[in-house]
Amino acid sequence: MKIKKTLKYSVGIIILLFFIAYTQIILTARNLAPVPGLGNFPDNFQRLETIGNKDSYRFMVIGDTQFGIATAQNLFRQANKDSIDFGIYAGDLVARSTPGYYRVFLTEYSNWDVEFPVFVVPGNHDIADVPASVFGGRGKYDINGSGEKLFETSYGPLQNFFVFGQDLFVLLNNGKERDDLVGEDYQWLGKVLEENYKGKRYIFLFMHKPSAWAYGTGERRNDADPTFKTLHDLVKKYNVNYIFSGHIHNPRAENRDGHMYIVSGGGGGGLKFNNGFHHFMEINVTPEKISYNLIESSRKFSLYTEFERVVLSQINPLLFKNQ
């Protein structure tokens, strides 16, 4: 009996050591070069030109994959079947802003065969200088402020905008490790809207943290709350139709003064509320109206990605610097 137990434990240790070594090979071999079709690079925006200036089209919004890579892959498989023209990732593609996590996500995504261009807004987990640690205590994995550089290397500019047909799309960075937008963010957004809003049929704004709901609790912010009001004043001034975000890991939507605020943070990460579920948002745009559908998915289990998650979050950081 003791021999069998010893043998079982030995096999388990060997498998674990093999996987650690295998994962480390992936981490070190895969550079942080962009994946074609993902990010805010000029060549990805140029792919929109091949689609043409449609009066009616469909795009997806997905956010907060973090450790849920297998679930996100399933959601993108569904999106491929739904004639999606392009997608917006509402941040938190990874769980920690380290080279290791970036490499693993980029490696996995490159194998998903996504058939349309996807643009990205940064989430707090993507660019935070000091990510939260599974070991407790902040600062455990401080990578000296390189989170934004990782994002720019892998996905391009932290914020951007583009015009598709008659419509304006604005990608705003509010994923920094603070609870609100600051003056420079509003200045950039105001400038983009001022210079581009005239003559547009619809305007869409994307960011990671929602202004209409509290980040931690998910509670609705009232009209006088500065976090909501300051942004909402710009939304009303320039008639922004839809404001999308992630961060909260379940969907919610509310029309406020004729402007639709939507959260879509169910892209694979852990569900923090009882009524949460994994999903992406499918947005249908026509000359007459904008409508949306929630496309649901149950959590998908992958033995490989579960091993990968354990190794990356608990073992590799102890053994390999900055991974």
Phi, psi and omega in degrees: 000315179297323180295319179296317179297316180298318180296318181297314179295321180297317179297318179298317179295319180298316179298317180296315179296321178297318182290323176300313180296317181296316179297320180295326176298317178299314184297320184274331183281324183275116179282183183263024178296146181300150172270128179306132179090359181232123175120180188255042180266154181306320183293333177285321175296327179295335178296333177296330181294330179288339179284326181093166181274088182277143170284328179235135181202177184221131174228164181244152172234129180219145180213158168064065174280311179049245181276351188272055185296317181296322178293317178298319178301318179296321179296320179289328174300318178294319180298323177301329181279346190260016178056045176286136179275322176197169183226159174234124174269119185271035172092171183056053173292329180239168181269338179215144181272072176233158179303322181299313180294320178298315182298318181295315180297315181298320178296314180295312183300323182296343179261003183275347180056046178293131191265006183218157179290144180232129179254160193226133166255146183285139171257168181298326178287338179282327189232359183298132180293324183234086182293159175295148183246139176293345179273354181090146178085129180277153180097355181300320184243039180300123180249031170058045173072024184263005182300315180293325177294320176301315181298312183296324177293320187270328187233354179094201185304146181292333175213153188195179174206159176207160177249129176238114185064239180259010191242147182254133177239125183240127180253109187253137178268107169230031181271007183292163184280063172207169191267006185201163168290153177242180186306317183296327178294314179295323179296315178297312181298314180299321180294314180298315181294316181300319185277347189230355188281334185294134177080003180273142179285308178228153175232131180240134178241135181234136175205170184276304184274131182284141176272337186274348179226148179294139188295316186278318186263339184080007181286148181293134175273139180281170187297334183271351181299125184303323180298323178277313190297318184298316178288320184296328176299319176292320179302315180289319183300318185254010176054052174288126187281311184232137178237113184254146174209176176236230172076310175272127192272042167202155187282150173201154181208145177205135175271119180237110181059034178086008180240127187269120175258129185226138172248129175226087183242034184251035187275023176130334181292166181303138181273122188260354181234151184300329182262015180280154175204155181285140187190168158230163181259128178254118185253123179254122184245126176227168177300334184275325187195170171245132177224163181218153176230144173267123178255111188270159173209141171285164179293129180261135181257133174228121181302320180298310183290332176292316174300315180301317181299313181297315182296316184290320188273337187234335187252306182304319180300334179280332188259330187232125183296138175060026176246000000 
